[in-house]
C-alpha cells in the first residue's frame, strides 16, 4: 500500500489492493525492475496523483500512458519537468488555452501548478510504462485499477468536470453520472487528432473546453479554474 496517498483514497486502495490482479501487477513490475528493465515514472511517482484529497478535485484530465522517454514522466498526465521539451500534445493544449482564454503559451510543460493550486486531477489510465514501449503496462492491471478510481470519484465526489480528449478517454468516462458531474468530450490534442471532428465529439481545436469547464464549475457554485501554468 503506497504511503503518500491522501487518506480519502484509502477505501479505494484497500478494496483494490486486496484483489489478485494488483498483486500480479506489482509482482510483474518488481520482476521487470529486477531484470534491469527501465520503468517510467520513478517508483515514488506512481501514485502521485492520489496525494490530492478526493474532495478537492474540480476537474479530471484522463491520459493513457506516462511518457515513454527518459526524464519526462512525472506521475501527472500530460506534464513534463520544466527542463524537458514540451511534447506535441501539450503544445496543442497550450494553443487551445491561448485561443479559448487568451493565455500566452508557457515556456515549459510542468503542470504541477494545475495539480497543486487548481485541484486538477491529472490521471493516466496506466500509471507506469516500460521505457520506449507505449501501452506496455496498460493491460497488466492498471486499466482495471484506474477504472475503479474513476468510478470512486464518480460515486463519492460531485460537481466535477471530466475532460475527455480522444476515443480512449471517452471510453474511460463512459459511465460517469451526468446528474452529478460533467463530461466534456473532444478529439485528442495530438498533432494527428487536434483538428479531427469525431462522430461523438468536436475537434479539440476551437472546442473551448477550458471555458466550458469553468462555466460548469461556476454554475455549481464552485470556483473557476485559473488555467495559467506559472
TIKE-92333 format. One line per field, with one value per residue (C-alpha): residue number from 1; residue in one letter; x, y, z. Coordinates in Angstrom, 3 decimals, decimal comma. Example, Ala and Ser with C-alpha at 12.3 -4.5 7.8 and 13.67 -1.06 7.14 Angstrom:
<atoms>
lomar (1:2)
koltor (A:S)
px (12,300:13,670)
py (-4,500:-1,060)
pz (7,800:7,140)
</atoms>
This chain:
<atoms>
lomar (1:2:3:4:5:6:7:8:9:10:11:12:13:14:15:16:17:18:19:20:21:22:23:24:25:26:27:28:29:30:31:32:33:34:35:36:37:38:39:40:41:42:43:44:45:46:47:48:49:50:51:52:53:54:55:56:57:58:59:60:61:62:63:64:65:66:67:68:69:70:71:72:73:74:75:76:77:78:79:80:81:82:83:84:85:86:87:88:89:90:91:92:93:94:95:96:97:98:99:100:101:102:103:104:105:106:107:108:109:110:111:112:113:114:115:116:117:118:119:120:121:122:123:124:125:126:127:128:129:130:131:132:133:134:135:136:137:138:139:140:141:142:143:144:145:146:147:148:149:150:151:152:153:154:155:156:157:158:159:160:161:162:163:164:165:166:167:168:169:170:171:172:173:174:175:176:177:178:179:180:181:182:183:184:185:186:187:188:189:190:191:192:193:194:195:196:197:198:199:200:201:202:203:204:205:206:207:208:209:210:211:212:213:214:215:216:217:218:219:220:221:222:223:224:225:226:227:228:229:230)
koltor (X:X:X:X:X:X:X:X:X:X:X:X:X:X:X:X:X:X:X:X:X:X:X:X:X:X:X:X:X:X:X:X:X:X:X:X:X:X:X:X:X:X:X:X:X:X:X:X:X:X:X:X:X:X:X:X:X:X:X:X:X:X:X:X:X:X:X:X:X:X:X:X:X:X:X:X:X:X:X:X:X:X:X:X:X:X:X:X:X:X:X:X:X:X:X:X:X:X:X:X:X:X:X:X:X:X:X:X:X:X:X:X:X:X:X:X:X:X:X:X:X:X:X:X:X:X:X:X:X:X:X:X:X:X:X:X:X:X:X:X:X:X:X:X:X:X:X:X:X:X:X:X:X:X:X:X:X:X:X:X:X:X:X:X:X:X:X:X:X:X:X:X:X:X:X:X:X:X:X:X:X:X:X:X:X:X:X:X:X:X:X:X:X:X:X:X:X:X:X:X:X:X:X:X:X:X:X:X:X:X:X:X:X:X:X:X:X:X:X:X:X:X:X:X:X:X:X:X:X:X)
px (0,000:1,539:2,257:1,951:-1,710:-4,278:-6,451:-9,613:-8,414:-7,880:-11,222:-10,312:-6,796:-7,914:-10,583:-8,360:-5,136:-6,943:-7,535:-5,322:-4,800:-2,953:-0,669:0,076:0,670:3,068:4,928:5,270:6,658:9,079:10,295:10,823:12,899:14,897:15,582:17,049:14,127:13,553:10,066:8,678:7,941:10,193:8,529:7,990:5,749:3,493:0,670:1,472:-1,940:-3,571:-1,862:-4,776:-7,733:-10,784:-12,979:-10,616:-10,954:-12,507:-11,557:-10,116:-7,998:-7,633:-4,497:-3,461:0,227:3,092:5,635:7,979:11,229:13,776:13,107:9,617:7,066:6,337:3,143:0,779:-0,884:0,459:3,001:6,798:9,505:10,489:13,842:12,216:10,983:7,216:5,638:3,456:0,091:0,826:1,909:-1,529:-3,197:-1,404:-2,579:-6,195:-5,749:-4,469:-7,375:-10,027:-8,831:-6,156:-3,457:0,037:1,829:4,231:7,866:7,767:5,492:5,274:1,591:2,288:0,508:-2,709:-2,376:-1,251:-3,131:-6,145:-7,121:-6,869:-6,542:-4,093:-4,731:-3,159:-5,077:-1,760:0,392:3,600:5,145:8,219:10,784:10,161:7,056:3,739:0,854:3,149:1,592:-1,960:-3,484:-1,286:-3,797:-3,520:-6,553:-8,667:-7,279:-7,760:-11,268:-12,017:-10,535:-12,735:-15,794:-14,745:-14,708:-17,999:-19,708:-18,090:-17,445:-19,872:-19,857:-16,572:-15,662:-14,109:-12,143:-12,130:-9,786:-9,938:-11,703:-9,726:-10,647:-14,265:-14,435:-12,863:-15,566:-18,496:-20,150:-19,976:-23,237:-24,175:-26,583:-23,568:-20,740:-19,984:-18,085:-16,649:-15,532:-13,253:-10,801:-7,276:-4,888:-2,170:-0,974:-2,994:-6,132:-6,424:-8,282:-10,318:-14,097:-15,439:-18,914:-19,472:-17,263:-15,886:-12,269:-10,008:-9,011:-11,723:-13,629:-13,332:-13,243:-11,454:-14,003:-16,828:-15,354:-15,269:-18,860:-19,971:-17,997:-19,412:-22,944:-22,461:-21,168:-17,522:-14,597:-13,471:-10,061:-7,173:-5,656:-2,310:0,683:3,010)
py (0,000:3,370:5,641:9,004:8,809:11,030:9,239:9,933:7,309:4,569:2,819:2,544:1,274:-1,175:-2,525:-2,884:-3,928:-6,926:-8,281:-10,721:-8,502:-5,863:-8,470:-9,828:-6,331:-5,314:-8,631:-8,124:-4,610:-5,783:-8,561:-6,099:-3,878:-6,868:-7,779:-4,325:-3,022:0,710:1,743:5,293:7,249:6,536:4,302:7,225:8,932:6,018:7,150:10,874:11,963:10,332:12,794:15,120:14,866:13,466:16,352:18,925:17,618:20,122:18,583:15,315:15,015:11,392:10,422:6,958:6,277:8,034:9,446:6,725:8,715:9,428:12,304:13,053:11,115:12,664:10,972:13,595:13,114:15,324:17,006:17,018:18,604:22,182:21,015:18,937:19,943:20,497:17,416:17,945:17,193:19,584:22,258:21,923:22,134:25,445:26,634:25,948:27,682:30,716:30,594:29,944:32,086:34,336:32,820:33,160:29,860:28,901:28,113:24,763:21,728:21,331:21,214:20,987:24,280:22,853:19,908:21,745:25,046:24,348:20,803:19,344:15,560:14,563:10,824:8,392:5,155:3,323:4,546:3,029:2,196:0,337:2,706:3,197:0,981:2,843:0,855:-1,808:-1,881:-0,736:-4,201:-5,630:-4,345:-0,578:-0,039:-2,003:-0,006:3,419:2,465:1,738:5,131:6,916:5,094:6,024:9,702:9,244:7,877:9,876:13,302:15,734:18,697:17,774:18,041:15,216:16,479:13,507:14,019:11,297:7,957:6,244:8,908:8,888:5,182:5,727:8,289:6,401:5,543:8,949:10,054:13,201:14,214:14,704:15,606:16,991:15,187:17,442:15,413:16,453:14,755:14,181:17,176:15,204:16,560:13,820:14,382:18,051:19,079:15,873:16,091:12,883:11,400:11,915:14,932:18,112:18,684:19,682:22,912:25,568:23,347:25,951:23,039:25,081:27,899:25,336:23,583:26,858:27,645:24,320:24,823:28,322:27,049:24,620:27,270:26,219:28,478:28,679:27,257:29,633:27,851:29,657:27,316:29,627)
pz (0,000:-1,009:1,959:0,192:-0,840:0,879:3,422:1,387:-1,119:1,455:0,796:-2,901:-2,230:0,455:-1,889:-4,952:-3,223:-1,747:-5,262:-7,129:-10,163:-8,116:-6,551:-10,024:-11,408:-8,646:-8,902:-12,657:-12,185:-9,498:-11,792:-14,641:-12,389:-11,141:-14,777:-15,370:-17,438:-17,053:-15,950:-16,037:-13,951:-10,940:-8,334:-5,935:-8,519:-9,495:-7,215:-7,086:-8,366:-5,325:-2,993:-3,816:-1,404:-3,159:-2,011:-3,574:-7,132:-9,512:-12,822:-14,117:-17,262:-18,352:-20,254:-21,426:-20,657:-18,930:-21,370:-22,608:-22,802:-20,086:-17,647:-18,998:-16,911:-13,509:-12,340:-13,783:-17,172:-19,989:-17,657:-18,052:-15,862:-16,655:-18,009:-20,766:-24,218:-24,388:-26,055:-29,163:-27,495:-24,642:-27,104:-28,736:-25,318:-24,845:-28,279:-27,341:-23,982:-25,874:-28,335:-25,685:-22,773:-24,332:-22,131:-23,533:-24,074:-21,265:-21,951:-20,147:-19,764:-15,980:-15,000:-11,261:-10,614:-12,091:-9,728:-6,590:-6,814:-9,035:-7,963:-11,458:-11,175:-13,918:-14,206:-16,651:-17,229:-16,879:-14,007:-15,404:-18,754:-19,973:-21,438:-25,149:-25,280:-25,259:-23,817:-22,393:-18,904:-19,598:-19,682:-16,935:-14,381:-14,342:-16,553:-14,079:-11,162:-12,719:-13,891:-10,235:-9,311:-11,858:-10,514:-6,966:-7,988:-9,826:-6,718:-3,919:-5,436:-7,028:-9,391:-11,050:-14,722:-16,732:-19,736:-22,107:-25,045:-27,689:-28,029:-25,268:-22,713:-23,924:-23,108:-19,682:-18,873:-20,406:-17,064:-15,401:-13,735:-15,649:-12,894:-10,625:-12,992:-16,457:-19,213:-21,919:-24,926:-27,772:-30,100:-28,779:-28,741:-30,556:-33,924:-35,665:-33,615:-32,714:-35,898:-36,156:-35,879:-34,347:-34,610:-30,898:-30,187:-31,764:-32,701:-29,813:-31,534:-31,171:-28,710:-25,918:-23,487:-20,827:-20,676:-20,841:-17,813:-15,899:-16,868:-15,398:-12,174:-11,704:-12,348:-9,448:-7,070:-7,359:-8,146:-11,746:-12,589:-13,175:-16,164:-16,051:-15,851:-13,891)
</atoms>
